Amino acid sequence: MALGQQRNTPVVPQAMHALDQMKYEVARELGISVPESGYWGTMTTRDTGTIGGHITRRLVQIAEEQLGTGHFH
């Protein structure tokens, strides 16, 4: 694959389904309409970035809770 065409592949392939569900859940919570076709490419960069940012925060929070720290130093 050429530089710039790399794909994010999860370490745990089963995680893709959970991340996909989280994407729809976060969009719903933020009041962002998801295309019925399931194709996210027509959405604005602002909306997809907002969804991605919230997913990242949620994943960090989950990791912190699992580590039992509540926060990183």
PDB file with SEQRES, HELIX, SHEET and CRYST1 records, atoms N, CA, C and O in Angstrom:
SEQRES   1 A   73  MET ALA LEU GLY GLN GLN ARG ASN THR PRO VAL VAL PRO          
SEQRES   2 A   73  GLN ALA MET HIS ALA LEU ASP GLN MET LYS TYR GLU VAL          
SEQRES   3 A   73  ALA ARG GLU LEU GLY ILE SER VAL PRO GLU SER GLY TYR          
SEQRES   4 A   73  TRP GLY THR MET THR THR ARG ASP THR GLY THR ILE GLY          
SEQRES   5 A   73  GLY HIS ILE THR ARG ARG LEU VAL GLN ILE ALA GLU GLU          
SEQRES   6 A   73  GLN LEU GLY THR GLY HIS PHE HIS                              
HELIX    1 AA1 ALA A   15  LEU A   30  1                                  16    
HELIX    2 AA2 TRP A   40  THR A   42  5                                   3    
HELIX    3 AA3 THR A   45  LEU A   67  1                                  23    
CRYST1    1.000    1.000    1.000  90.00  90.00  90.00 P 1           1          
ATOM      1  N   MET A   1       0.844  -1.171   0.000  1.00  0.00           N  
ATOM      2  CA  MET A   1       0.000   0.000   0.000  1.00  0.00           C  
ATOM      3  C   MET A   1       0.896   1.243   0.000  1.00  0.00           C  
ATOM      4  O   MET A   1       1.876   1.305   0.742  1.00  0.00           O  
ATOM      5  N   ALA A   2       0.565   2.205  -0.813  1.00  0.00           N  
ATOM      6  CA  ALA A   2       1.355   3.430  -0.913  1.00  0.00           C  
ATOM      7  C   ALA A   2       1.166   4.294   0.332  1.00  0.00           C  
ATOM      8  O   ALA A   2       0.154   4.204   1.026  1.00  0.00           O  
ATOM      9  N   LEU A   3       2.166   5.131   0.592  1.00  0.00           N  
ATOM     10  CA  LEU A   3       2.085   6.042   1.719  1.00  0.00           C  
ATOM     11  C   LEU A   3       0.826   6.901   1.597  1.00  0.00           C  
ATOM     12  O   LEU A   3       0.519   7.400   0.514  1.00  0.00           O  
ATOM     13  N   GLY A   4       0.114   7.072   2.677  1.00  0.00           N  
ATOM     14  CA  GLY A   4      -1.119   7.857   2.654  1.00  0.00           C  
ATOM     15  C   GLY A   4      -2.352   7.022   2.372  1.00  0.00           C  
ATOM     16  O   GLY A   4      -3.476   7.517   2.449  1.00  0.00           O  
ATOM     17  N   GLN A   5      -2.145   5.763   2.047  1.00  0.00           N  
ATOM     18  CA  GLN A   5      -3.279   4.879   1.771  1.00  0.00           C  
ATOM     19  C   GLN A   5      -3.398   3.772   2.805  1.00  0.00           C  
ATOM     20  O   GLN A   5      -4.105   2.788   2.590  1.00  0.00           O  
ATOM     21  N   GLN A   6      -2.720   3.929   3.909  1.00  0.00           N  
ATOM     22  CA  GLN A   6      -2.762   2.915   4.950  1.00  0.00           C  
ATOM     23  C   GLN A   6      -4.125   2.912   5.618  1.00  0.00           C  
ATOM     24  O   GLN A   6      -4.766   3.955   5.747  1.00  0.00           O  
ATOM     25  N   ARG A   7      -4.550   1.773   6.030  1.00  0.00           N  
ATOM     26  CA  ARG A   7      -5.835   1.623   6.712  1.00  0.00           C  
ATOM     27  C   ARG A   7      -5.591   1.334   8.180  1.00  0.00           C  
ATOM     28  O   ARG A   7      -4.635   0.651   8.546  1.00  0.00           O  
ATOM     29  N   ASN A   8      -6.470   1.866   9.013  1.00  0.00           N  
ATOM     30  CA  ASN A   8      -6.417   1.520  10.435  1.00  0.00           C  
ATOM     31  C   ASN A   8      -7.025   0.144  10.596  1.00  0.00           C  
ATOM     32  O   ASN A   8      -8.186  -0.074  10.250  1.00  0.00           O  
ATOM     33  N   THR A   9      -6.255  -0.769  11.113  1.00  0.00           N  
ATOM     34  CA  THR A   9      -6.779  -2.105  11.357  1.00  0.00           C  
ATOM     35  C   THR A   9      -6.669  -2.380  12.848  1.00  0.00           C  
ATOM     36  O   THR A   9      -5.609  -2.181  13.442  1.00  0.00           O  
ATOM     37  N   PRO A  10      -7.747  -2.832  13.447  1.00  0.00           N  
ATOM     38  CA  PRO A  10      -7.730  -3.073  14.889  1.00  0.00           C  
ATOM     39  C   PRO A  10      -6.868  -4.279  15.237  1.00  0.00           C  
ATOM     40  O   PRO A  10      -6.757  -5.227  14.459  1.00  0.00           O  
ATOM     41  N   VAL A  11      -6.267  -4.226  16.407  1.00  0.00           N  
ATOM     42  CA  VAL A  11      -5.488  -5.350  16.909  1.00  0.00           C  
ATOM     43  C   VAL A  11      -6.432  -6.522  17.150  1.00  0.00           C  
ATOM     44  O   VAL A  11      -6.077  -7.678  16.922  1.00  0.00           O  
ATOM     45  N   VAL A  12      -7.628  -6.210  17.610  1.00  0.00           N  
ATOM     46  CA  VAL A  12      -8.661  -7.223  17.854  1.00  0.00           C  
ATOM     47  C   VAL A  12      -9.757  -7.002  16.810  1.00  0.00           C  
ATOM     48  O   VAL A  12     -10.548  -6.067  16.934  1.00  0.00           O  
ATOM     49  N   PRO A  13      -9.811  -7.861  15.774  1.00  0.00           N  
ATOM     50  CA  PRO A  13     -10.784  -7.648  14.692  1.00  0.00           C  
ATOM     51  C   PRO A  13     -12.231  -7.513  15.166  1.00  0.00           C  
ATOM     52  O   PRO A  13     -13.010  -6.788  14.546  1.00  0.00           O  
ATOM     53  N   GLN A  14     -12.603  -8.189  16.242  1.00  0.00           N  
ATOM     54  CA  GLN A  14     -13.968  -8.107  16.757  1.00  0.00           C  
ATOM     55  C   GLN A  14     -14.278  -6.709  17.270  1.00  0.00           C  
ATOM     56  O   GLN A  14     -15.446  -6.367  17.452  1.00  0.00           O  
ATOM     57  N   ALA A  15     -13.268  -5.906  17.505  1.00  0.00           N  
ATOM     58  CA  ALA A  15     -13.473  -4.555  18.009  1.00  0.00           C  
ATOM     59  C   ALA A  15     -14.144  -3.657  16.975  1.00  0.00           C  
ATOM     60  O   ALA A  15     -14.780  -2.669  17.341  1.00  0.00           O  
ATOM     61  N   MET A  16     -14.013  -3.981  15.696  1.00  0.00           N  
ATOM     62  CA  MET A  16     -14.608  -3.148  14.645  1.00  0.00           C  
ATOM     63  C   MET A  16     -16.116  -3.006  14.842  1.00  0.00           C  
ATOM     64  O   MET A  16     -16.662  -1.915  14.676  1.00  0.00           O  
ATOM     65  N   HIS A  17     -16.787  -4.089  15.190  1.00  0.00           N  
ATOM     66  CA  HIS A  17     -18.238  -4.036  15.388  1.00  0.00           C  
ATOM     67  C   HIS A  17     -18.582  -3.125  16.563  1.00  0.00           C  
ATOM     68  O   HIS A  17     -19.504  -2.314  16.478  1.00  0.00           O  
ATOM     69  N   ALA A  18     -17.845  -3.262  17.649  1.00  0.00           N  
ATOM     70  CA  ALA A  18     -18.102  -2.427  18.832  1.00  0.00           C  
ATOM     71  C   ALA A  18     -17.839  -0.961  18.521  1.00  0.00           C  
ATOM     72  O   ALA A  18     -18.602  -0.096  18.950  1.00  0.00           O  
ATOM     73  N   LEU A  19     -16.774  -0.665  17.784  1.00  0.00           N  
ATOM     74  CA  LEU A  19     -16.467   0.719  17.420  1.00  0.00           C  
ATOM     75  C   LEU A  19     -17.525   1.290  16.487  1.00  0.00           C  
ATOM     76  O   LEU A  19     -17.889   2.462  16.588  1.00  0.00           O  
ATOM     77  N   ASP A  20     -18.014   0.453  15.579  1.00  0.00           N  
ATOM     78  CA  ASP A  20     -19.064   0.904  14.662  1.00  0.00           C  
ATOM     79  C   ASP A  20     -20.335   1.237  15.435  1.00  0.00           C  
ATOM     80  O   ASP A  20     -20.988   2.243  15.159  1.00  0.00           O  
ATOM     81  N   GLN A  21     -20.684   0.398  16.397  1.00  0.00           N  
ATOM     82  CA  GLN A  21     -21.858   0.666  17.233  1.00  0.00           C  
ATOM     83  C   GLN A  21     -21.671   1.955  18.022  1.00  0.00           C  
ATOM     84  O   GLN A  21     -22.602   2.750  18.156  1.00  0.00           O  
ATOM     85  N   MET A  22     -20.461   2.160  18.544  1.00  0.00           N  
ATOM     86  CA  MET A  22     -20.175   3.355  19.317  1.00  0.00           C  
ATOM     87  C   MET A  22     -20.313   4.598  18.437  1.00  0.00           C  
ATOM     88  O   MET A  22     -20.786   5.638  18.896  1.00  0.00           O  
ATOM     89  N   LYS A  23     -19.905   4.491  17.193  1.00  0.00           N  
ATOM     90  CA  LYS A  23     -19.996   5.617  16.261  1.00  0.00           C  
ATOM     91  C   LYS A  23     -21.458   6.057  16.096  1.00  0.00           C  
ATOM     92  O   LYS A  23     -21.755   7.251  16.144  1.00  0.00           O  
ATOM     93  N   TYR A  24     -22.356   5.106  15.904  1.00  0.00           N  
ATOM     94  CA  TYR A  24     -23.776   5.432  15.759  1.00  0.00           C  
ATOM     95  C   TYR A  24     -24.352   5.977  17.066  1.00  0.00           C  
ATOM     96  O   TYR A  24     -25.146   6.917  17.059  1.00  0.00           O  
ATOM     97  N   GLU A  25     -23.943   5.378  18.183  1.00  0.00           N  
ATOM     98  CA  GLU A  25     -24.437   5.815  19.486  1.00  0.00           C  
ATOM     99  C   GLU A  25     -24.022   7.259  19.775  1.00  0.00           C  
ATOM    100  O   GLU A  25     -24.841   8.065  20.218  1.00  0.00           O  
ATOM    101  N   VAL A  26     -22.759   7.581  19.527  1.00  0.00           N  
ATOM    102  CA  VAL A  26     -22.260   8.934  19.773  1.00  0.00           C  
ATOM    103  C   VAL A  26     -22.965   9.927  18.849  1.00  0.00           C  
ATOM    104  O   VAL A  26     -23.358  11.008  19.288  1.00  0.00           O  
ATOM    105  N   ALA A  27     -23.128   9.575  17.586  1.00  0.00           N  
ATOM    106  CA  ALA A  27     -23.812  10.468  16.649  1.00  0.00           C  
ATOM    107  C   ALA A  27     -25.232  10.751  17.136  1.00  0.00           C  
ATOM    108  O   ALA A  27     -25.692  11.892  17.099  1.00  0.00           O  
ATOM    109  N   ARG A  28     -25.911   9.718  17.587  1.00  0.00           N  
ATOM    110  CA  ARG A  28     -27.284   9.876  18.091  1.00  0.00           C  
ATOM    111  C   ARG A  28     -27.296  10.799  19.314  1.00  0.00           C  
ATOM    112  O   ARG A  28     -28.143  11.686  19.413  1.00  0.00           O  
ATOM    113  N   GLU A  29     -26.359  10.592  20.241  1.00  0.00           N  
ATOM    114  CA  GLU A  29     -26.285  11.417  21.447  1.00  0.00           C  
ATOM    115  C   GLU A  29     -26.020  12.880  21.115  1.00  0.00           C  
ATOM    116  O   GLU A  29     -26.505  13.773  21.809  1.00  0.00           O  
ATOM    117  N   LEU A  30     -25.254  13.128  20.058  1.00  0.00           N  
ATOM    118  CA  LEU A  30     -24.916  14.491  19.664  1.00  0.00           C  
ATOM    119  C   LEU A  30     -25.965  15.115  18.750  1.00  0.00           C  
ATOM    120  O   LEU A  30     -25.867  16.291  18.399  1.00  0.00           O  
ATOM    121  N   GLY A  31     -26.966  14.329  18.367  1.00  0.00           N  
ATOM    122  CA  GLY A  31     -28.009  14.839  17.487  1.00  0.00           C  
ATOM    123  C   GLY A  31     -27.552  14.988  16.046  1.00  0.00           C  
ATOM    124  O   GLY A  31     -28.113  15.783  15.292  1.00  0.00           O  
ATOM    125  N   ILE A  32     -26.535  14.225  15.660  1.00  0.00           N  
ATOM    126  CA  ILE A  32     -26.023  14.273  14.294  1.00  0.00           C  
ATOM    127  C   ILE A  32     -26.706  13.181  13.486  1.00  0.00           C  
ATOM    128  O   ILE A  32     -26.678  12.008  13.860  1.00  0.00           O  
ATOM    129  N   SER A  33     -27.319  13.574  12.374  1.00  0.00           N  
ATOM    130  CA  SER A  33     -28.003  12.617  11.512  1.00  0.00           C  
ATOM    131  C   SER A  33     -26.991  11.769  10.754  1.00  0.00           C  
ATOM    132  O   SER A  33     -26.063  12.284  10.130  1.00  0.00           O  
ATOM    133  N   VAL A  34     -27.189  10.469  10.824  1.00  0.00           N  
ATOM    134  CA  VAL A  34     -26.324   9.533  10.122  1.00  0.00           C  
ATOM    135  C   VAL A  34     -27.022   9.144   8.820  1.00  0.00           C  
ATOM    136  O   VAL A  34     -28.223   8.873   8.821  1.00  0.00           O  
ATOM    137  N   PRO A  35     -26.281   9.115   7.707  1.00  0.00           N  
ATOM    138  CA  PRO A  35     -26.899   8.742   6.433  1.00  0.00           C  
ATOM    139  C   PRO A  35     -27.527   7.351   6.513  1.00  0.00           C  
ATOM    140  O   PRO A  35     -26.919   6.414   7.031  1.00  0.00           O  
ATOM    141  N   GLU A  36     -28.737   7.229   6.000  1.00  0.00           N  
ATOM    142  CA  GLU A  36     -29.431   5.944   6.035  1.00  0.00           C  
ATOM    143  C   GLU A  36     -28.674   4.871   5.272  1.00  0.00           C  
ATOM    144  O   GLU A  36     -28.771   3.687   5.594  1.00  0.00           O  
ATOM    145  N   SER A  37     -27.922   5.283   4.264  1.00  0.00           N  
ATOM    146  CA  SER A  37     -27.176   4.326   3.446  1.00  0.00           C  
ATOM    147  C   SER A  37     -26.013   3.708   4.227  1.00  0.00           C  
ATOM    148  O   SER A  37     -25.469   2.677   3.834  1.00  0.00           O  
ATOM    149  N   GLY A  38     -25.639   4.353   5.340  1.00  0.00           N  
ATOM    150  CA  GLY A  38     -24.498   3.875   6.100  1.00  0.00           C  
ATOM    151  C   GLY A  38     -23.177   4.401   5.571  1.00  0.00           C  
ATOM    152  O   GLY A  38     -22.124   4.106   6.136  1.00  0.00           O  
ATOM    153  N   TYR A  39     -23.216   5.172   4.500  1.00  0.00           N  
ATOM    154  CA  TYR A  39     -22.013   5.752   3.906  1.00  0.00           C  
ATOM    155  C   TYR A  39     -21.740   7.090   4.569  1.00  0.00           C  
ATOM    156  O   TYR A  39     -22.518   8.030   4.411  1.00  0.00           O  
ATOM    157  N   TRP A  40     -20.653   7.186   5.301  1.00  0.00           N  
ATOM    158  CA  TRP A  40     -20.320   8.368   6.078  1.00  0.00           C  
ATOM    159  C   TRP A  40     -19.597   9.426   5.256  1.00  0.00           C  
ATOM    160  O   TRP A  40     -19.388  10.540   5.735  1.00  0.00           O  
ATOM    161  N   GLY A  41     -19.211   9.096   4.025  1.00  0.00           N  
ATOM    162  CA  GLY A  41     -18.426   9.994   3.190  1.00  0.00           C  
ATOM    163  C   GLY A  41     -19.124  11.269   2.776  1.00  0.00           C  
ATOM    164  O   GLY A  41     -18.464  12.215   2.344  1.00  0.00           O  
ATOM    165  N   THR A  42     -20.427  11.324   2.894  1.00  0.00           N  
ATOM    166  CA  THR A  42     -21.159  12.531   2.516  1.00  0.00           C  
ATOM    167  C   THR A  42     -21.368  13.480   3.693  1.00  0.00           C  
ATOM    168  O   THR A  42     -21.915  14.570   3.531  1.00  0.00           O  
ATOM    169  N   MET A  43     -20.934  13.062   4.867  1.00  0.00           N  
ATOM    170  CA  MET A  43     -21.105  13.900   6.055  1.00  0.00           C  
ATOM    171  C   MET A  43     -20.040  14.989   6.076  1.00  0.00           C  
ATOM    172  O   MET A  43     -18.987  14.855   5.453  1.00  0.00           O  
ATOM    173  N   THR A  44     -20.323  16.060   6.796  1.00  0.00           N  
ATOM    174  CA  THR A  44     -19.347  17.143   6.890  1.00  0.00           C  
ATOM    175  C   THR A  44     -18.164  16.706   7.746  1.00  0.00           C  
ATOM    176  O   THR A  44     -18.298  15.866   8.635  1.00  0.00           O  
ATOM    177  N   THR A  45     -17.018  17.285   7.464  1.00  0.00           N  
ATOM    178  CA  THR A  45     -15.814  17.000   8.231  1.00  0.00           C  
ATOM    179  C   THR A  45     -16.024  17.378   9.687  1.00  0.00           C  
ATOM    180  O   THR A  45     -15.544  16.697  10.594  1.00  0.00           O  
ATOM    181  N   ARG A  46     -16.739  18.461   9.898  1.00  0.00           N  
ATOM    182  CA  ARG A  46     -17.005  18.912  11.269  1.00  0.00           C  
ATOM    183  C   ARG A  46     -17.774  17.848  12.052  1.00  0.00           C  
ATOM    184  O   ARG A  46     -17.424  17.543  13.192  1.00  0.00           O  
ATOM    185  N   ASP A  47     -18.823  17.282  11.441  1.00  0.00           N  
ATOM    186  CA  ASP A  47     -19.621  16.265  12.132  1.00  0.00           C  
ATOM    187  C   ASP A  47     -18.818  14.993  12.387  1.00  0.00           C  
ATOM    188  O   ASP A  47     -18.854  14.447  13.490  1.00  0.00           O  
ATOM    189  N   THR A  48     -18.094  14.519  11.373  1.00  0.00           N  
ATOM    190  CA  THR A  48     -17.331  13.285  11.577  1.00  0.00           C  
ATOM    191  C   THR A  48     -16.200  13.511  12.582  1.00  0.00           C  
ATOM    192  O   THR A  48     -15.879  12.614  13.362  1.00  0.00           O  
ATOM    193  N   GLY A  49     -15.595  14.701  12.570  1.00  0.00           N  
ATOM    194  CA  GLY A  49     -14.553  15.017  13.547  1.00  0.00           C  
ATOM    195  C   GLY A  49     -15.097  15.084  14.957  1.00  0.00           C  
ATOM    196  O   GLY A  49     -14.447  14.637  15.902  1.00  0.00           O  
ATOM    197  N   THR A  50     -16.291  15.644  15.102  1.00  0.00           N  
ATOM    198  CA  THR A  50     -16.935  15.714  16.415  1.00  0.00           C  
ATOM    199  C   THR A  50     -17.218  14.314  16.941  1.00  0.00           C  
ATOM    200  O   THR A  50     -16.967  14.017  18.109  1.00  0.00           O  
ATOM    201  N   ILE A  51     -17.740  13.460  16.072  1.00  0.00           N  
ATOM    202  CA  ILE A  51     -18.035  12.084  16.466  1.00  0.00           C  
ATOM    203  C   ILE A  51     -16.738  11.370  16.854  1.00  0.00           C  
ATOM    204  O   ILE A  51     -16.677  10.705  17.888  1.00  0.00           O  
ATOM    205  N   GLY A  52     -15.704  11.509  16.022  1.00  0.00           N  
ATOM    206  CA  GLY A  52     -14.421  10.865  16.302  1.00  0.00           C  
ATOM    207  C   GLY A  52     -13.799  11.346  17.604  1.00  0.00           C  
ATOM    208  O   GLY A  52     -13.236  10.554  18.359  1.00  0.00           O  
ATOM    209  N   GLY A  53     -13.901  12.640  17.865  1.00  0.00           N  
ATOM    210  CA  GLY A  53     -13.358  13.187  19.104  1.00  0.00           C  
ATOM    211  C   GLY A  53     -14.056  12.631  20.329  1.00  0.00           C  
ATOM    212  O   GLY A  53     -13.414  12.311  21.329  1.00  0.00           O  
ATOM    213  N   HIS A  54     -15.377  12.517  20.246  1.00  0.00           N  
ATOM    214  CA  HIS A  54     -16.134  11.974  21.381  1.00  0.00           C  
ATOM    215  C   HIS A  54     -15.822  10.490  21.583  1.00  0.00           C  
ATOM    216  O   HIS A  54     -15.741  10.017  22.716  1.00  0.00           O  
ATOM    217  N   ILE A  55     -15.648   9.763  20.480  1.00  0.00           N  
ATOM    218  CA  ILE A  55     -15.292   8.343  20.592  1.00  0.00           C  
ATOM    219  C   ILE A  55     -13.934   8.216  21.276  1.00  0.00           C  
ATOM    220  O   ILE A  55     -13.757   7.377  22.159  1.00  0.00           O  
ATOM    221  N   THR A  56     -12.979   9.046  20.869  1.00  0.00           N  
ATOM    222  CA  THR A  56     -11.642   8.997  21.472  1.00  0.00           C  
ATOM    223  C   THR A  56     -11.703   9.283  22.961  1.00  0.00           C  
ATOM    224  O   THR A  56     -11.071   8.581  23.751  1.00  0.00           O  
ATOM    225  N   ARG A  57     -12.456  10.306  23.359  1.00  0.00           N  
ATOM    226  CA  ARG A  57     -12.580  10.618  24.784  1.00  0.00           C  
ATOM    227  C   ARG A  57     -13.199   9.448  25.549  1.00  0.00           C  
ATOM    228  O   ARG A  57     -12.769   9.110  26.652  1.00  0.00           O  
ATOM    229  N   ARG A  58     -14.213   8.842  24.941  1.00  0.00           N  
ATOM    230  CA  ARG A  58     -14.885   7.716  25.598  1.00  0.00           C  
ATOM    231  C   ARG A  58     -13.929   6.526  25.740  1.00  0.00           C  
ATOM    232  O   ARG A  58     -13.916   5.865  26.778  1.00  0.00           O  
ATOM    233  N   LEU A  59     -13.133   6.251  24.706  1.00  0.00           N  
ATOM    234  CA  LEU A  59     -12.195   5.137  24.774  1.00  0.00           C  
ATOM    235  C   LEU A  59     -11.106   5.389  25.822  1.00  0.00           C  
ATOM    236  O   LEU A  59     -10.699   4.464  26.525  1.00  0.00           O  
ATOM    237  N   VAL A  60     -10.638   6.624  25.931  1.00  0.00           N  
ATOM    238  CA  VAL A  60      -9.656   6.963  26.959  1.00  0.00           C  
ATOM    239  C   VAL A  60     -10.268   6.781  28.340  1.00  0.00           C  
ATOM    240  O   VAL A  60      -9.622   6.251  29.243  1.00  0.00           O  
ATOM    241  N   GLN A  61     -11.501   7.215  28.504  1.00  0.00           N  
ATOM    242  CA  GLN A  61     -12.182   7.063  29.790  1.00  0.00           C  
ATOM    243  C   GLN A  61     -12.318   5.587  30.159  1.00  0.00           C  
ATOM    244  O   GLN A  61     -12.092   5.208  31.308  1.00  0.00           O  
ATOM    245  N   ILE A  62     -12.685   4.759  29.188  1.00  0.00           N  
ATOM    246  CA  ILE A  62     -12.819   3.320  29.435  1.00  0.00           C  
ATOM    247  C   ILE A  62     -11.469   2.733  29.849  1.00  0.00           C  
ATOM    248  O   ILE A  62     -11.392   1.941  30.789  1.00  0.00           O  
ATOM    249  N   ALA A  63     -10.412   3.124  29.146  1.00  0.00           N  
ATOM    250  CA  ALA A  63      -9.071   2.617  29.470  1.00  0.00           C  
ATOM    251  C   ALA A  63      -8.659   3.043  30.869  1.00  0.00           C  
ATOM    252  O   ALA A  63      -8.111   2.242  31.627  1.00  0.00           O  
ATOM    253  N   GLU A  64      -8.916   4.295  31.216  1.00  0.00           N  
ATOM    254  CA  GLU A  64      -8.573   4.775  32.554  1.00  0.00           C  
ATOM    255  C   GLU A  64      -9.311   3.997  33.628  1.00  0.00           C  
ATOM    256  O   GLU A  64      -8.737   3.647  34.659  1.00  0.00           O  
ATOM    257  N   GLU A  65     -10.585   3.729  33.383  1.00  0.00           N  
ATOM    258  CA  GLU A  65     -11.384   2.985  34.361  1.00  0.00           C  
ATOM    259  C   GLU A  65     -10.862   1.563  34.512  1.00  0.00           C  
ATOM    260  O   GLU A  65     -10.802   1.029  35.619  1.00  0.00           O  
ATOM    261  N   GLN A  66     -10.486   0.951  33.387  1.00  0.00           N  
ATOM    262  CA  GLN A  66      -9.982  -0.422  33.451  1.00  0.00           C  
ATOM    263  C   GLN A  66      -8.629  -0.495  34.143  1.00  0.00           C  
ATOM    264  O   GLN A  66      -8.310  -1.488  34.796  1.00  0.00           O  
ATOM    265  N   LEU A  67      -7.837   0.565  33.998  1.00  0.00           N  
ATOM    266  CA  LEU A  67      -6.543   0.610  34.684  1.00  0.00           C  
ATOM    267  C   LEU A  67      -6.697   0.997  36.149  1.00  0.00           C  
ATOM    268  O   LEU A  67      -5.775   0.843  36.950  1.00  0.00           O  
ATOM    269  N   GLY A  68      -7.881   1.500  36.483  1.00  0.00           N  
ATOM    270  CA  GLY A  68      -8.155   1.846  37.871  1.00  0.00           C  
ATOM    271  C   GLY A  68      -7.483   3.129  38.323  1.00  0.00           C  
ATOM    272  O   GLY A  68      -7.369   3.382  39.522  1.00  0.00           O  
ATOM    273  N   THR A  69      -7.039   3.938  37.379  1.00  0.00           N  
ATOM    274  CA  THR A  69      -6.339   5.150  37.764  1.00  0.00           C  
ATOM    275  C   THR A  69      -7.246   6.362  37.800  1.00  0.00           C  
ATOM    276  O   THR A  69      -7.061   7.264  38.617  1.00  0.00           O  
ATOM    277  N   GLY A  70      -8.216   6.381  36.920  1.00  0.00           N  
ATOM    278  CA  GLY A  70      -9.088   7.559  36.849  1.00  0.00           C  
ATOM    279  C   GLY A  70      -8.482   8.668  36.038  1.00  0.00           C  
ATOM    280  O   GLY A  70      -9.200   9.524  35.520  1.00  0.00           O  
ATOM    281  N   HIS A  71      -7.140   8.671  35.916  1.00  0.00           N  
ATOM    282  CA  HIS A  71      -6.459   9.661  35.074  1.00  0.00           C  
ATOM    283  C   HIS A  71      -5.006   9.230  34.865  1.00  0.00           C  
ATOM    284  O   HIS A  71      -4.467   8.429  35.628  1.00  0.00           O  
ATOM    285  N   PHE A  72      -4.393   9.771  33.831  1.00  0.00           N  
ATOM    286  CA  PHE A  72      -2.995   9.469  33.532  1.00  0.00           C  
ATOM    287  C   PHE A  72      -2.108  10.621  33.960  1.00  0.00           C  
ATOM    288  O   PHE A  72      -2.540  11.774  33.973  1.00  0.00           O  
ATOM    289  N   HIS A  73      -0.892  10.317  34.304  1.00  0.00           N  
ATOM    290  CA  HIS A  73       0.096  11.349  34.650  1.00  0.00           C  
ATOM    291  C   HIS A  73       1.189  11.325  33.626  1.00  0.00           C  
ATOM    292  O   HIS A  73       2.134  12.109  33.713  1.00  0.00           O  
TER     293      HIS A  73                                                      
END                                                                             
